[in-house]
Amino acid sequence: MTEACVEAAGLPDNCKELVSLRSFRDEHLAKSEEGRKIISEYYEVAPKIVEATRRKEDSNKIFHAIFSEIKKIVSLLEMGNMRGDIEYYKDMVLRLKKKYIENL
């Protein structure tokens, strides 16, 4: 999902947002049971959200809106607020899942 948003924004694969989130995933989330569960759910849900979003006429607008939320997550990471970051992320995925997957 993040990659689709970055692509819609015209940013490279090594942009700050992707690098920050990959680092957070690998260096923090992957080291705890809760984190591994979050990663697993992300890889299950994100492709479905991307697929559903791409079917919308205004998909580019939607990806830009999601990317705004992703930038908030990166900002929380930069401030060292990992707990807030995780909660914001989980809330975002839940909202997107309800909006784009569960209402198909």
Secondary structure as UniProt FT lines:
FT   HELIX           2..8
FT   TURN            9..10
FT   TURN            13..14
FT   HELIX           16..27
FT   HELIX           29..31
FT   HELIX           33..54
FT   TURN            57..58
FT   HELIX           59..78
FT   TURN            79..80
FT   HELIX           82..100
FT   TURN            101..103
//
